[in-house]
Amino acid sequence: MSEQNKIDAPFNEEQQQWLSGFFAGANTRLLKQDDSAQSNLRALTVIYGTQTGNSESIGEDIVAAAAEYGLAAELVDMGDLDVDSLADIERLLIICSTYGEGEMPDNAEVLWDAIKEDSAPKLDKMYFSVLALGDSSYDEYCLAGKEWDARLAELGAKRVTDCVLCDVDFDDDAEQWTKDALDAIKETGSEPTGSASSAPAKAKKEKSKYNRKNPFLAPLITNRTISGENSSKEIKHFEFSLKDSGLNYEAGDALNVVPLNDAALVNTLIERLGVTGDEDVDGKSLREALTSEFDIKLPAGPFLDAVAEKSKDEELNGLLTNGDKEALNNYLWGRDIIDFIIDLDVTFTLDELLPLLRKLQARAYSISSSSKKHQDEVHLTISSVRYESQGRDHQGVASCYLADRVEENGKVGVYFSPNTSFRVPKDPEAPMIMVGPGTGIAPFRAFLEEREATKATGDNWLFFGDRKQADDYIYQQEIADWQSTGLLANLDLAFSRDQEQKIYVQTRMQEKGAELFSWLDRGGYFFVCGDASYMAKDVDKALHALISEHGNMDEDAAITYVNELKKAKRYVRDVY
């Protein structure tokens, strides 16, 4: 029986009035106590730079834990912070991810550009610590966080703990940094004044019990090829059941898929090691561990260093030492761990090899469905990675795991990553422009389903394309249906190989520049999803150019206009 039910027996009128007065007074006393306790806490500001939502999630955990350390914490998006306001902050914790080749996340870009200027304010009274998120398989590992750490110190801020670098499996390192940073910063700066200027600590959001350490086993109920027979690539549409999981998501979030390595690849590695596969590895057989625990595809740094030392190969050693990153990347392209072991005839013992392997990581994919239309389901749109290199056929770890090796209703480990920045506009009347070639259309299928389900009246405009219309026009019928109902007001297609001169989505943007600018000028949102290295950069250049031309602005004014879009969360990207 609950505490409330224990007092559900009837009371007379006098008793009821007395109880009402007592509880009202108790509430007042508790609020006063809470206000008093709040004023005795030191103010802490936590800011985050994020591309996919991980930094924000860690920030929420910090805010929830701060009161235990005598701190009243406020969580702030870097895109919402003005550089001059940094000078007034005494205690600052930063969580910043790095995406692409050492780039700042989109929401951190404007603030970073301002703070690296010579005119940036001095931060002599600030105490700080930085948590950097990244992926060690990239050259500029955690560069964005490192740059924040160095720049704050240059401006006079005092570091309370060293910058911590977190790889893709960041949970344990982030938790330890949070404890260390809060403990170190709690006694810094001025004493509480009795009127803390920061916001009170927010209640910690309830998180799902399913995460990277405990994924939900979701039945795969649909595996359908949606690219044409003559397409140069295989694009699959997947549907998973979430029934009885209690899981929910928003359009714009990502679904993380926990893959298993291909048995053929595992067997090849076991043979090269000269072992049986039955050897014990932390309570599992070696075969099980190589299937589910270790990344046996990606040749990460420690593995390459070990191969170079064992093989004495002049080309590899030269590339690792001469600092030519482009040449090294070209050499590594398409090669996996077994390629190196076979081609350079390198022998490892089991004890030597396992410490050199990274943990097998989940792959995050943009969700291509709205939960408002597909109850208890989540959909993905994935291009299967298949190629030939070094005389061997290669397959993507997760894409081909789903495409080839999970049977109908077979269960796949999954969990969600919220991305609160990448969302359908809250204003149902706001125009929405979506640029998503290839599988970049995935979140925009979800966005359009969302707007359809909520009966939003805002205009929607999709820029989509790929190589050939006959084979690569995925979701063509759905798009046609949205056009016929008026949900999709504008559609511009760019199939690059259907004519002599290649046409891309940015080409179509430039052609429709005047109208696109008018949509932005009346409050439109501009979304981009897809390749970060080329497409997203070309789209960004086209956006600046058309704003300059059709808004009658010089280059600096166009940059300011785009930066204002970013700060207002009206120019948002989901790029990889």
C-alpha positions as CSV (number, residue, x, y, z in Angstrom):
1,M,0.0,0.0,0.0
2,S,1.3,3.5,-0.9
3,E,1.8,6.2,1.7
4,Q,-1.0,8.1,0.0
5,N,-3.5,5.2,0.4
6,K,-2.7,4.9,4.0
7,I,-4.6,8.2,4.8
8,D,-7.5,7.6,2.4
9,A,-9.9,6.9,5.3
10,P,-12.6,9.6,5.7
11,F,-12.1,12.7,7.8
12,N,-14.7,15.2,9.2
13,E,-14.7,18.8,7.9
14,E,-12.6,20.2,10.7
15,Q,-9.9,17.5,10.3
16,Q,-9.9,18.1,6.5
17,Q,-9.4,21.9,7.0
18,W,-6.6,21.3,9.5
19,L,-4.8,18.9,7.2
20,S,-5.1,21.3,4.2
21,G,-3.6,24.1,6.2
22,F,-0.8,21.8,7.5
23,F,0.2,20.6,4.1
24,A,0.0,24.1,2.6
25,G,2.2,25.4,5.3
26,A,4.6,22.4,4.9
27,N,4.9,23.2,1.2
28,T,5.7,26.8,1.9
29,R,8.3,25.8,4.5
30,L,9.9,23.3,2.0
31,L,10.0,25.9,-0.8
32,K,11.7,28.4,1.6
33,Q,14.2,25.7,2.7
34,D,14.9,24.9,-0.9
35,D,15.5,28.6,-1.8
36,S,17.8,28.9,1.2
37,A,19.7,25.8,0.2
38,Q,19.9,27.0,-3.4
39,S,21.4,30.3,-2.3
40,N,24.2,28.5,-0.4
41,L,25.3,26.7,-3.6
42,R,28.1,28.0,-5.8
43,A,27.1,28.7,-9.4
44,L,28.4,26.3,-12.1
45,T,27.9,26.7,-15.8
46,V,28.0,23.6,-18.0
47,I,28.2,24.2,-21.8
48,Y,28.2,21.6,-24.6
49,G,29.1,21.4,-28.2
50,T,27.4,18.5,-29.9
51,Q,26.6,17.1,-33.4
52,T,24.6,14.0,-32.3
53,G,23.5,14.7,-28.8
54,N,26.0,12.8,-26.7
55,S,27.6,15.9,-25.2
56,E,24.2,17.3,-24.2
57,S,23.3,14.0,-22.5
58,I,26.5,14.0,-20.4
59,G,25.8,17.6,-19.5
60,E,22.4,16.6,-18.2
61,D,24.1,14.0,-16.0
62,I,26.5,16.7,-14.6
63,V,23.7,19.1,-13.8
64,A,21.8,16.4,-12.0
65,A,24.8,15.5,-9.9
66,A,26.0,19.0,-9.2
67,A,24.0,19.7,-6.0
68,E,25.8,16.8,-4.2
69,Y,29.0,18.9,-4.6
70,G,27.5,22.1,-3.4
71,L,26.9,23.5,-6.9
72,A,23.9,25.0,-8.6
73,A,24.4,24.0,-12.2
74,E,23.0,25.5,-15.4
75,L,23.3,23.6,-18.8
76,V,23.8,25.9,-21.8
77,D,24.0,25.1,-25.5
78,M,27.2,26.7,-26.9
79,G,25.0,28.1,-29.7
80,D,23.1,30.1,-27.1
81,L,26.1,31.7,-25.4
82,D,27.6,35.0,-26.2
83,V,31.4,35.3,-26.0
84,D,31.4,38.3,-23.7
85,S,29.3,36.5,-21.2
86,L,32.1,34.0,-20.7
87,A,34.1,36.7,-18.8
88,D,31.4,36.6,-16.0
89,I,31.6,32.9,-15.5
90,E,33.6,31.7,-12.5
91,R,33.2,27.9,-12.8
92,L,32.8,26.3,-16.2
93,L,32.7,22.7,-17.4
94,I,32.8,22.0,-21.1
95,I,31.8,18.9,-23.0
96,C,32.7,19.1,-26.7
97,S,32.6,16.6,-29.4
98,T,34.7,16.5,-32.6
99,Y,33.2,15.5,-35.9
100,G,34.6,15.0,-39.4
101,E,38.3,15.8,-39.7
102,G,38.8,17.7,-36.5
103,E,35.9,20.1,-36.9
104,M,33.9,21.9,-34.3
105,P,30.3,20.7,-34.0
106,D,27.8,23.0,-35.6
107,N,26.4,24.5,-32.4
108,A,29.9,25.4,-31.2
109,E,31.1,27.0,-34.4
110,V,29.9,30.6,-33.8
111,L,31.1,30.8,-30.2
112,W,34.5,29.2,-31.1
113,D,35.0,31.7,-34.0
114,A,34.5,34.5,-31.5
115,I,36.6,33.2,-28.7
116,K,39.6,32.5,-30.9
117,E,39.8,36.2,-32.0
118,D,42.3,38.5,-30.5
119,S,39.5,40.6,-29.1
120,A,38.1,37.7,-26.9
121,P,37.7,38.7,-23.3
122,K,40.2,37.8,-20.6
123,L,39.0,34.9,-18.4
124,D,41.2,35.5,-15.3
125,K,38.5,34.7,-12.8
126,M,37.4,31.5,-14.5
127,Y,38.1,27.9,-13.3
128,F,37.4,25.2,-15.8
129,S,37.8,21.6,-17.1
130,V,37.1,20.1,-20.5
131,L,35.8,16.7,-21.6
132,A,36.5,16.0,-25.2
133,L,34.6,13.4,-27.2
134,G,35.9,11.9,-30.4
135,D,36.8,8.8,-32.4
136,S,40.4,7.6,-32.3
137,S,40.1,6.1,-35.8
138,Y,40.2,9.7,-37.1
139,D,43.4,11.7,-37.4
140,E,42.4,14.7,-35.4
141,Y,41.2,12.8,-32.4
142,C,39.2,15.0,-30.0
143,L,40.7,18.1,-31.6
144,A,37.7,20.4,-30.8
145,G,37.9,19.7,-27.1
146,K,41.7,20.1,-27.1
147,E,41.4,23.5,-28.7
148,W,38.8,24.7,-26.2
149,D,41.1,23.5,-23.4
150,A,44.1,25.3,-24.8
151,R,42.3,28.5,-25.7
152,L,40.7,29.0,-22.3
153,A,44.1,28.6,-20.6
154,E,45.6,31.2,-23.1
155,L,42.9,33.6,-22.0
156,G,43.8,33.2,-18.3
157,A,41.3,30.6,-17.1
158,K,42.6,28.2,-14.5
159,R,42.4,24.5,-15.3
160,V,41.1,22.4,-12.3
161,T,41.6,19.0,-14.0
162,D,43.4,17.9,-17.1
163,C,41.4,17.6,-20.3
164,V,40.1,14.1,-20.7
165,L,39.8,12.5,-24.1
166,C,37.0,10.0,-24.7
167,D,36.8,7.5,-27.5
168,V,33.5,6.3,-28.9
169,D,33.0,4.1,-25.9
170,F,32.9,7.1,-23.5
171,D,30.6,6.2,-20.7
172,D,33.1,5.2,-18.0
173,D,35.6,7.9,-18.8
174,A,32.9,10.5,-18.8
175,E,31.5,9.4,-15.5
176,Q,35.0,9.5,-13.9
177,W,35.7,13.0,-15.3
178,T,32.4,14.2,-14.0
179,K,33.2,13.1,-10.5
180,D,36.8,14.5,-10.6
181,A,35.8,17.8,-12.2
182,L,32.9,18.5,-9.8
183,D,35.1,17.6,-6.8
184,A,37.9,19.9,-8.1
185,I,35.8,22.9,-9.0
186,K,33.4,22.9,-6.0
187,E,35.7,25.0,-3.7
188,T,37.0,27.4,-6.4
189,G,36.0,31.0,-6.9
190,S,34.0,33.3,-4.6
191,E,31.7,32.2,-1.8
192,P,27.9,32.0,-2.3
193,T,26.4,35.4,-2.0
194,G,23.0,34.4,-0.9
195,S,21.5,34.9,-4.4
196,A,23.0,32.5,-6.8
197,S,22.8,33.9,-10.4
198,S,22.7,30.5,-12.1
199,A,19.6,28.5,-12.6
200,P,18.8,25.9,-10.0
201,A,19.9,22.3,-10.8
202,K,17.4,20.7,-13.1
203,A,15.9,17.4,-12.3
204,K,17.7,14.6,-14.1
205,K,15.7,13.3,-17.0
206,E,14.6,9.8,-16.7
207,K,16.7,7.7,-19.0
208,S,15.8,4.4,-20.7
209,K,17.2,1.2,-19.1
210,Y,18.4,0.3,-22.6
211,N,21.7,1.8,-23.6
212,R,25.1,0.7,-25.0
213,K,25.7,-1.5,-22.1
214,N,22.2,-3.0,-22.1
215,P,20.7,-2.8,-25.6
216,F,17.1,-3.8,-26.4
217,L,16.8,-6.9,-28.5
218,A,14.5,-5.7,-31.2
219,P,13.0,-8.1,-33.8
220,L,13.9,-7.2,-37.4
221,I,10.5,-7.4,-39.1
222,T,11.3,-5.9,-42.5
223,N,14.4,-6.1,-44.7
224,R,13.6,-4.7,-48.1
225,T,15.9,-3.5,-50.9
226,I,14.7,-0.1,-52.2
227,S,17.4,0.6,-54.8
228,G,17.0,-0.6,-58.3
229,E,18.4,-3.8,-59.8
230,N,20.9,-1.9,-61.9
231,S,22.0,0.5,-59.1
232,S,25.7,0.8,-58.3
233,K,24.8,0.3,-54.6
234,E,22.3,-1.6,-52.5
235,I,20.1,0.5,-50.3
236,K,17.9,-1.3,-47.7
237,H,14.9,-0.3,-45.7
238,F,14.7,-1.9,-42.3
239,E,11.9,-2.0,-39.8
240,F,12.3,-3.1,-36.2
241,S,9.6,-3.8,-33.6
242,L,9.7,-2.0,-30.3
243,K,6.7,-3.8,-28.9
244,D,6.7,-4.1,-25.1
245,S,10.0,-2.3,-24.8
246,G,8.7,1.0,-23.4
247,L,11.1,2.7,-25.8
248,N,10.2,5.9,-27.6
249,Y,11.9,8.3,-29.9
250,E,11.5,11.6,-31.8
251,A,12.0,12.2,-35.4
252,G,15.6,13.4,-35.7
253,D,17.0,10.9,-33.2
254,A,19.5,8.1,-34.1
255,L,19.2,4.4,-33.6
256,N,22.3,2.6,-32.5
257,V,22.7,-0.9,-33.9
258,V,25.0,-3.4,-32.1
259,P,26.5,-5.6,-34.8
260,L,28.2,-8.9,-34.8
261,N,31.3,-9.7,-36.9
262,D,31.0,-11.9,-39.9
263,A,31.8,-15.6,-39.0
264,A,33.9,-16.0,-42.1
265,L,36.1,-13.0,-41.1
266,V,36.4,-14.5,-37.5
267,N,37.4,-17.9,-38.9
268,T,40.1,-16.3,-41.1
269,L,41.6,-14.5,-38.2
270,I,41.5,-17.6,-36.0
271,E,43.4,-19.5,-38.7
272,R,46.0,-16.8,-39.1
273,L,46.6,-16.8,-35.3
274,G,47.0,-20.6,-35.3
275,V,44.6,-21.2,-32.5
276,T,41.4,-23.2,-32.1
277,G,38.9,-20.5,-31.2
278,D,38.0,-22.2,-28.0
279,E,40.5,-20.3,-25.9
280,D,39.0,-18.4,-22.9
281,V,38.8,-14.6,-23.1
282,D,37.2,-13.2,-20.0
283,G,34.7,-16.0,-19.7
284,K,33.9,-16.3,-23.4
285,S,35.5,-18.4,-26.0
286,L,37.8,-16.6,-28.4
287,R,35.4,-17.2,-31.2
288,E,32.6,-15.6,-29.3
289,A,34.8,-12.7,-28.2
290,L,36.0,-12.0,-31.8
291,T,32.4,-12.1,-33.0
292,S,30.8,-9.7,-30.5
293,E,33.5,-7.9,-28.5
294,F,36.4,-6.8,-30.7
295,D,36.6,-4.7,-33.9
296,I,38.5,-7.0,-36.3
297,K,38.0,-4.7,-39.3
298,L,39.5,-1.3,-38.4
299,P,43.3,-1.1,-38.2
300,A,43.6,1.5,-35.4
301,G,46.9,3.2,-34.4
302,P,48.4,0.7,-31.9
303,F,47.8,-2.1,-34.3
304,L,49.4,-0.3,-37.2
305,D,52.4,0.6,-35.0
306,A,52.8,-3.1,-34.0
307,V,52.6,-4.2,-37.7
308,A,55.1,-1.6,-38.8
309,E,57.6,-2.8,-36.1
310,K,57.1,-6.5,-36.8
311,S,57.1,-6.3,-40.6
312,K,59.8,-3.7,-41.0
313,D,57.8,-2.7,-44.1
314,E,59.5,0.4,-45.5
315,E,56.3,1.9,-47.1
316,L,54.2,1.6,-43.9
317,N,57.0,2.8,-41.6
318,G,57.6,5.7,-43.9
319,L,53.9,6.7,-43.9
320,L,53.6,6.5,-40.2
321,T,56.7,8.7,-39.6
322,N,56.6,11.3,-42.3
323,G,53.4,13.1,-41.2
324,D,51.7,12.9,-44.6
325,K,48.2,12.2,-43.4
326,E,46.6,12.2,-46.9
327,A,49.1,9.7,-48.2
328,L,48.6,7.5,-45.1
329,N,44.8,7.6,-45.5
330,N,45.1,6.7,-49.2
331,Y,47.2,3.7,-48.2
332,L,44.8,2.6,-45.5
333,W,41.7,3.0,-47.6
334,G,39.8,-0.3,-48.0
335,R,42.3,-2.3,-45.9
336,D,41.3,-4.2,-42.8
337,I,43.2,-5.9,-40.1
338,I,43.4,-9.2,-41.9
339,D,44.8,-7.5,-45.0
340,F,47.8,-6.3,-43.1
341,I,48.4,-9.7,-41.4
342,I,48.2,-11.5,-44.8
343,D,49.9,-9.0,-47.1
344,L,52.8,-8.2,-44.7
345,D,53.0,-11.8,-43.4
346,V,52.9,-10.7,-39.8
347,T,52.5,-13.2,-37.0
348,F,50.9,-12.3,-33.7
349,T,50.3,-14.4,-30.7
350,L,46.8,-14.1,-29.1
351,D,48.2,-12.2,-26.1
352,E,49.9,-9.7,-28.5
353,L,46.9,-9.1,-30.7
354,L,43.9,-8.7,-28.4
355,P,45.3,-5.6,-26.6
356,L,45.7,-3.9,-30.0
357,L,42.1,-4.3,-31.0
358,R,39.4,-1.7,-30.3
359,K,36.1,-2.7,-28.8
360,L,33.4,-3.4,-31.4
361,Q,31.1,-0.4,-31.4
362,A,27.5,0.2,-32.2
363,R,26.8,2.1,-35.4
364,A,24.4,5.1,-35.2
365,Y,21.9,5.6,-38.0
366,S,19.5,8.4,-38.6
367,I,15.9,7.2,-38.0
368,S,13.7,7.3,-41.1
369,S,10.3,7.0,-39.4
370,S,8.0,9.0,-37.1
371,S,6.7,7.1,-34.0
372,K,3.4,9.1,-34.5
373,K,2.8,7.2,-37.7
374,H,4.5,3.8,-36.9
375,Q,3.6,2.9,-33.4
376,D,6.0,0.4,-31.7
377,E,8.3,0.5,-34.8
378,V,11.5,2.2,-35.9
379,H,12.8,2.4,-39.4
380,L,16.3,2.7,-40.9
381,T,17.5,3.5,-44.4
382,I,21.0,2.0,-44.9
383,S,23.4,1.6,-47.9
384,S,25.1,-1.8,-47.7
385,V,28.9,-1.3,-47.7
386,R,30.5,-3.8,-50.1
387,Y,33.8,-3.5,-52.0
388,E,36.8,-5.4,-53.3
389,S,40.2,-4.5,-52.0
390,Q,43.6,-6.2,-51.8
391,G,42.2,-9.2,-53.7
392,R,39.4,-9.8,-51.1
393,D,35.7,-9.0,-50.8
394,H,35.0,-6.7,-47.9
395,Q,31.7,-5.9,-46.2
396,G,30.5,-3.2,-43.8
397,V,30.3,-4.5,-40.2
398,A,26.8,-3.3,-39.4
399,S,25.2,-2.7,-42.8
400,C,25.9,-6.2,-44.1
401,Y,25.2,-7.7,-40.7
402,L,21.6,-6.4,-41.1
403,A,21.4,-7.0,-44.8
404,D,22.7,-10.6,-44.9
405,R,22.9,-12.2,-41.5
406,V,19.9,-11.3,-39.5
407,E,16.9,-13.6,-40.3
408,E,13.3,-12.4,-40.3
409,N,12.3,-11.6,-36.7
410,G,15.8,-12.2,-35.7
411,K,16.7,-10.0,-32.7
412,V,19.2,-7.1,-33.0
413,G,20.7,-5.1,-30.1
414,V,19.6,-1.5,-30.4
415,Y,19.3,1.7,-28.3
416,F,18.5,5.3,-29.1
417,S,20.6,8.5,-29.1
418,P,18.4,11.6,-28.7
419,N,19.4,14.6,-30.8
420,T,17.3,17.5,-29.5
421,S,18.8,20.0,-32.0
422,F,17.7,18.1,-35.0
423,R,14.0,18.3,-34.7
424,V,10.9,19.2,-36.7
425,P,10.1,22.9,-36.0
426,K,7.9,23.4,-33.0
427,D,6.0,26.0,-34.9
428,P,3.7,23.9,-37.2
429,E,3.4,26.9,-39.6
430,A,7.1,27.3,-40.1
431,P,8.5,26.5,-43.6
432,M,11.0,23.6,-43.7
433,I,13.7,23.1,-46.3
434,M,15.4,19.6,-46.3
435,V,18.6,18.7,-48.2
436,G,19.2,15.0,-48.1
437,P,20.7,13.2,-51.1
438,G,21.0,9.4,-51.1
439,T,20.4,7.9,-47.7
440,G,20.5,11.4,-46.3
441,I,16.8,11.4,-47.0
442,A,16.3,9.2,-43.9
443,P,15.5,11.8,-41.3
444,F,13.4,13.8,-43.7
445,R,11.1,10.8,-44.4
446,A,10.6,10.9,-40.6
447,F,10.1,14.7,-40.6
448,L,7.5,14.5,-43.4
449,E,5.7,11.6,-41.6
450,E,5.7,13.7,-38.4
451,R,4.2,16.7,-40.1
452,E,1.7,14.6,-41.8
453,A,0.6,12.9,-38.5
454,T,0.4,16.2,-36.7
455,K,-1.4,18.0,-39.5
456,A,1.2,20.8,-39.5
457,T,0.5,23.5,-42.1
458,G,4.0,24.8,-42.7
459,D,5.4,24.5,-46.3
460,N,7.9,21.6,-46.9
461,W,10.6,21.6,-49.5
462,L,12.8,18.6,-50.3
463,F,16.1,18.5,-52.2
464,F,16.9,14.9,-53.1
465,G,19.2,13.2,-55.5
466,D,21.6,10.4,-56.2
467,R,23.3,8.9,-59.3
468,K,20.5,7.6,-61.6
469,Q,16.8,8.3,-61.3
470,A,15.8,4.9,-62.7
471,D,17.7,3.0,-60.0
472,D,18.4,5.3,-57.1
473,Y,15.1,7.2,-56.5
474,I,14.3,5.6,-53.2
475,Y,10.9,6.2,-51.6
476,Q,9.7,7.5,-54.9
477,Q,6.1,6.5,-54.4
478,E,5.9,8.0,-50.9
479,I,7.4,11.3,-52.2
480,A,4.8,11.3,-55.0
481,D,2.0,10.8,-52.5
482,W,3.2,13.7,-50.4
483,Q,3.3,15.9,-53.5
484,S,-0.3,14.9,-54.4
485,T,-1.6,15.7,-51.0
486,G,0.2,19.0,-50.9
487,L,2.3,18.0,-47.8
488,L,5.4,18.4,-50.0
489,A,5.1,21.9,-51.6
490,N,8.4,21.8,-53.4
491,L,10.5,19.0,-54.7
492,D,13.9,19.4,-56.5
493,L,15.7,16.4,-57.8
494,A,19.4,16.1,-58.8
495,F,20.5,12.8,-60.4
496,S,24.1,13.4,-61.2
497,R,24.7,10.7,-63.9
498,D,21.6,11.2,-65.9
499,Q,23.1,13.8,-68.1
500,E,26.6,14.7,-69.4
501,Q,27.1,17.6,-66.9
502,K,26.8,16.4,-63.3
503,I,24.0,18.0,-61.3
504,Y,23.9,17.9,-57.5
505,V,21.6,19.2,-54.8
506,Q,23.6,22.4,-54.4
507,T,23.1,23.0,-58.1
508,R,19.3,22.9,-57.6
509,M,19.6,25.2,-54.6
510,Q,21.4,27.8,-56.7
511,E,18.8,27.5,-59.4
512,K,16.1,28.2,-56.9
513,G,18.1,30.7,-54.9
514,A,15.6,33.5,-54.9
515,E,12.7,31.4,-53.6
516,L,14.9,29.6,-51.1
517,F,16.0,32.8,-49.6
518,S,12.4,34.0,-49.4
519,W,11.5,30.9,-47.4
520,L,14.4,31.6,-45.0
521,D,13.4,35.2,-44.7
522,R,9.9,34.3,-43.6
523,G,11.2,32.1,-40.8
524,G,12.1,28.9,-42.7
525,Y,14.3,26.1,-41.2
526,F,17.1,24.7,-43.2
527,F,18.2,21.0,-42.6
528,V,21.0,19.0,-44.1
529,C,21.7,15.3,-43.8
530,G,24.4,13.2,-45.4
531,D,28.1,13.2,-46.3
532,A,30.1,15.7,-44.2
533,S,33.3,15.7,-46.3
534,Y,31.9,17.0,-49.6
535,M,28.2,17.3,-49.9
536,A,27.5,19.3,-46.7
537,K,30.4,21.6,-47.4
538,D,29.2,22.3,-50.9
539,V,25.7,22.9,-49.7
540,D,27.0,25.3,-47.1
541,K,28.9,27.3,-49.8
542,A,25.8,27.4,-52.0
543,L,23.7,28.6,-49.0
544,H,26.1,31.5,-48.3
545,A,26.3,32.4,-52.0
546,L,22.5,32.5,-52.6
547,I,21.9,34.5,-49.4
548,S,24.5,37.0,-50.5
549,E,23.0,37.3,-54.0
550,H,19.3,37.3,-53.2
551,G,19.6,39.1,-49.9
552,N,21.8,41.8,-51.4
553,M,24.5,41.2,-48.8
554,D,28.3,41.3,-48.9
555,E,30.2,38.2,-47.8
556,D,30.5,39.3,-44.2
557,A,26.8,40.1,-44.0
558,A,25.9,36.7,-45.4
559,I,28.1,35.0,-42.8
560,T,26.3,36.9,-40.1
561,Y,22.9,35.9,-41.5
562,V,23.9,32.2,-41.6
563,N,25.3,32.5,-38.1
564,E,22.0,33.9,-36.9
565,L,20.2,30.9,-38.5
566,K,22.5,28.6,-36.6
567,K,22.0,30.4,-33.2
568,A,18.2,30.2,-33.7
569,K,18.5,26.5,-34.5
570,R,17.1,27.2,-38.0
571,Y,20.2,25.8,-39.8
572,V,20.9,22.3,-38.5
573,R,22.9,19.4,-39.9
574,D,23.0,15.7,-39.3
575,V,26.3,14.9,-41.2
576,Y,28.8,12.1,-41.0
